[in-house]
Amino acid sequence: MIVTATELKNRLDQYLETAQAEPVVIEKSGRASSVMLSKRRFDELVEMEEHYWDLKARLAEDEGFISDDIDWCLYKYRHLVENAFARLKHFRAIATRYDKLKINFESMLALACALIWLPM
């Protein structure tokens, strides 16, 4: 059943009873914006979604989503690089690139790297 938002506002009790039997689609400005469901149907949908993600997780485990042939040395270096970028983003001038000229930005980047490298 499709109703407008104004009609729903005027006859809410009627549409609450209708939602127990079938979903009520609410239109606003000529477009469907919301759906009113019964609590029972909502619980069924939540249970279906949980079952779906449970099945996906089981299939991923069966296929071996974590492979044993990973290059741990390469992974370690990649992690270091990612952490360096994360720490550089703490410098607001670098994260937002305040400097428009390439030379000024590179200078600020070098200064930030030096500050990160120095022990505090």
Summary of the structure (lengths in Angstrom):
residues: 120
radius of gyration: 27.6
end to end distance: 65.8
largest distance: 69.9
contacts: 246
relative contact order: 0.06
helix: 65%
strand: 12%
